[in-house]
Amino acid sequence: MHEYTSTARVWGMSCPGFPEEVSRARRWTRDILRGSPLAENAELIVSELSTNAILHTASGMESGGFHLALAVSPQVIALSVTDDGGTCTTPKVEHQDQDAEHGRGLDMVSALAHRVVIHNSRTGGFTVTAELFTGARPGGVPW
C-alpha cells in the first residue's frame, strides 16, 4: 500500500443543536452505510449520541451544535459525536432498571457497540465514540 493512501474512509458533519437535526444525522449515517449489515445499529447509536448531546450539553442551546464523524475501514465502523460542553459531568454508562425513563441511552449504545470510548474534546465538551467491528470479508471489503 502506498504511504499516502488508506482503505479507511472518514466523513464529518456539523449540526446545529435542534432536535430535528437528530433525524438528519440518522439519514446521513444510513446513506453512508447503505448495504452494511451494521447500518441499523449505527443509525440507532448516532440517534442516541446526538440526542444526548442536545439534551445534556450546551449543544442544545440556541447557538449550540454537535459534530458527527463516521469512519469506515475494513475492520471497524467508528461513530463519534462531539458536543459543545457546558457540563462538568462526564458521560457514563449507567445500568438503569427497565422502568427508568432516563439514563439508559449510553447503556443501549454499549450493548450495540463492540467498544465505547469517552474522552474530553478540544471544545471543552466530550466526544463519545462507538465502534462496531465489521468482520471484514476476504479482500478487506467491510460488507
Buried (B, 14 or more C-beta within 10 A) or exposed (E): EEEEEEEEEEEEBEBBBBEEBBEBBBEBBBEBBEEBEBBEBBBBBBBBBBBBBBEBBBBBEEEBBBBBBBBBBBBBBBBBBBBBBBBEEEBEBEEEEEEEEEEBBBBBBBEBBEEBEBEEBEBBBBBBBBBBEBEBEEEEEBB
